[in-house]
């Protein structure tokens, strides 16, 4: 829909972004995925602790803005922007998209959410190591 609607007009941005994201080294894409999902999960965690809508909006705004401003990679966001870049003419194959971006970023997102957010909070505030 975004491609067919001409929303981006003749903007080269999707092609540039898609090409840059698919030319990262595996470890760089992985770390960007870790940092990104750390921020995304923190946004969700902080919003869940707020009772007002403005509090939830504020809690989500800063971490998500930081991940966008820092140019970090989230697998779901990349599933939109990279295919859009391909449709706009980026010379990226599906193999490049899957192996050079989606795989390392998704693994990084899993590590960022599980080990950097859920793990510490689960150990400190959960019932993981408590004897019954």
Secondary structure, 3 states (H helix, E strand, C coil): CCCCCCCCCCCCHHHHHHHHHCCCCHHHHHHHHHHHHHHHHHHHHHHHCCCCHHHHHHHHHHHHHHHHHCCCCCHHHHHHHHHHHHHCCCCCCHHHHHHHHHHHHHHHHHHHHHHHHHHHHHHHHCCCCCCC
